[in-house]
Amino acid sequence: MSVLRFPVRVKPGSTRDAVGGCWDGRLGEALVVAVRAPAVDGKANDAVRRVLAGALSVRAGDLVVVRGQRARDKLIELRDAPPEAPGLLASLLRSH
């Protein structure tokens, strides 16, 4: 089983869902994830998993927030990561 961990910076309450760009945060170089969902009752975390799943072409159930459940800076774990996932992640970090 291939596991990929990477930091993200969440922008809850955005006007649209989007993935792309780099943020130099507490957890290192983080992927920026904007979600329309508010940061209330885990709604933003669910939206982050759903939006990332679409961007990485994986199932939302394969993505887990392992650190930062109540923070904008999160550590995400992708379980059963496909071989192309690291390249996709690098490309998303360079976009925007």
KOLBAMAR-171517 format. One line per field, with one value per residue (C-alpha): residue number from 1; z, y, x. Coordinates in Angstrom, 3 decimals. Each point is the difference from the previous one (the first is absolute). Layout:
# residues N
num: [NUM, ...]
up: [Z, ...]
north: [Y, ...]
east: [X, ...]
***
This chain:
# residues 96
num: [1, 2, 3, 4, 5, 6, 7, 8, 9, 10, 11, 12, 13, 14, 15, 16, 17, 18, 19, 20, 21, 22, 23, 24, 25, 26, 27, 28, 29, 30, 31, 32, 33, 34, 35, 36, 37, 38, 39, 40, 41, 42, 43, 44, 45, 46, 47, 48, 49, 50, 51, 52, 53, 54, 55, 56, 57, 58, 59, 60, 61, 62, 63, 64, 65, 66, 67, 68, 69, 70, 71, 72, 73, 74, 75, 76, 77, 78, 79, 80, 81, 82, 83, 84, 85, 86, 87, 88, 89, 90, 91, 92, 93, 94, 95, 96]
up: [0.000, -1.085, 2.382, -0.869, 2.647, -0.902, 1.647, -1.170, 0.792, 0.056, -0.940, 1.291, -1.077, -3.432, -2.946, -1.831, 0.591, -1.383, 0.427, -0.942, 1.146, 2.736, 3.549, 2.193, 3.227, 3.356, -1.536, -2.891, -3.643, -0.028, -2.795, 0.085, 0.083, -0.166, 0.926, 0.080, 3.200, 3.272, 2.746, 2.154, 1.293, -2.268, -3.191, -1.345, 0.708, -1.909, -2.877, -0.030, -0.342, -2.789, -1.961, 0.374, -1.115, -3.205, -0.650, 0.637, -1.640, 3.146, 2.353, 2.821, 2.373, -0.765, 1.350, 3.756, 1.999, 2.381, 1.545, 0.303, 0.124, 1.406, -1.757, -3.446, -0.243, -0.315, -0.683, -2.452, -0.525, -3.292, 0.434, -2.981, -1.914, -3.750, -1.568, -1.687, 3.263, 0.888, -3.491, 0.142, 3.425, -1.247, -2.983, 2.233, 2.300, -2.988, -1.379, 0.681]
north: [0.000, 3.344, 2.914, 3.640, 2.752, 3.670, 3.331, 2.203, 3.546, 0.296, 3.105, -0.678, 2.168, 0.709, 1.017, -3.244, -3.350, -0.077, -1.819, 1.515, 2.170, -0.122, 1.350, 0.075, -1.048, -1.613, -3.467, 0.994, 0.643, -0.548, -0.436, 2.697, -1.346, 2.468, -1.285, 1.672, -1.828, 1.920, -1.087, -1.255, -3.520, -1.650, 1.229, 1.496, -3.218, -2.040, 2.477, -0.093, -3.797, 0.178, 2.759, -1.643, -3.323, 1.612, 1.711, -3.173, -2.419, -2.100, -0.842, 2.452, -2.983, -0.527, 3.470, 0.531, 3.140, -1.315, 3.340, 3.389, -1.018, 3.445, 2.064, 1.454, -1.823, -3.736, -3.143, -2.262, -3.692, -1.670, -3.737, -2.312, 2.880, -0.631, 0.197, 3.324, 1.720, 1.562, 1.524, 1.359, 1.482, 1.705, 1.411, 1.382, 1.630, 1.853, 1.148, 3.366]
east: [0.000, 1.440, -0.597, 0.647, -0.062, -0.037, -0.879, -2.860, -1.086, -3.796, -1.963, -3.532, -2.920, 1.502, -2.139, 0.883, 1.681, 3.544, 3.306, 3.321, 2.808, 2.574, -0.055, 3.097, -1.668, 0.684, 0.143, 2.270, -0.862, -3.765, -2.527, -2.701, -3.562, -2.891, -3.458, -3.404, -0.931, 0.318, 2.380, -2.888, -0.726, 2.575, -1.672, 3.236, 1.941, -2.578, 0.151, 3.820, -0.055, -2.602, 1.788, 3.419, -1.463, -1.210, 3.336, 2.022, -2.482, -0.379, -2.865, -0.745, 0.021, 3.706, 0.844, 0.334, 0.746, 2.680, 0.947, -1.677, -3.663, -0.890, 2.683, 0.590, 3.328, -0.634, 1.948, -1.823, 0.656, -0.897, -0.326, 0.440, 1.585, 0.189, 3.485, -0.799, -1.091, 3.401, 0.282, -3.557, 0.687, 3.188, -1.889, -2.777, 2.553, 1.493, -3.377, -1.724]
***
